[in-house]
């Protein structure tokens, strides 16, 4: 339901007709106002300025995010534009309550509505085997995607997968994807060094040597 009074910064065509249409589904008459002076005019100007500043911040963040995605693609030798990145991690408590988590990032930042949680099934959950859990999560995720659409250009298909883990996790993901007949999906594992210090992460790719980035590299901050 629309509010009783709608304040606009600019005039519109046929305001009376719009009022009638809005009032038709309301129990009261709705008025469209275009104040030029007074308290309501100040209110509109404040709203306009806030919206303008919010748009500028969003555009700035989007431009920065777009650059980070482009730089990440370059460092991984990925030619296609990264529009959707899926990040996977698993957790369990001494072999119980095993779950897998997926978060999604894109040109507009983190897409929380696309996040997913996977309850690891038995008997995999009981083993506490992180590699087996990762394989199960990836298999379930992409078998579902294949059932919905085998076209990897659709918006639900990721352009890159990032896994929390090293060579073992990367190998598990490679096996899961191969079993599903998916051979051209980019994925990397990211693991902290022996001292588990942020900034010393190693990037793992299937059947390739791991590499690292400068600890001040913005792309590393983005991945972290």
Secondary structure, 3 states (H helix, E strand, C coil): CCCCEEECCCCCCCHHHHHHHHHHCCCCCCEEECCCCCHHHHHHHHHHHHHHHHHHHHHHHHHHHHHHHHHHHHHCCCCCCCCEEEEEEEEEECCEEEEEEEEEEECCEECHHHCEEEECCCCHHHHCCHHHHHHHHHHHHHHHHHHHCCCCCCCCCCCEEEEECCHHHHHHHHHHHHHCCCCCCCEEEEECCCCCCCCCCEEECCCCCCECCCCCCHHHHHHC
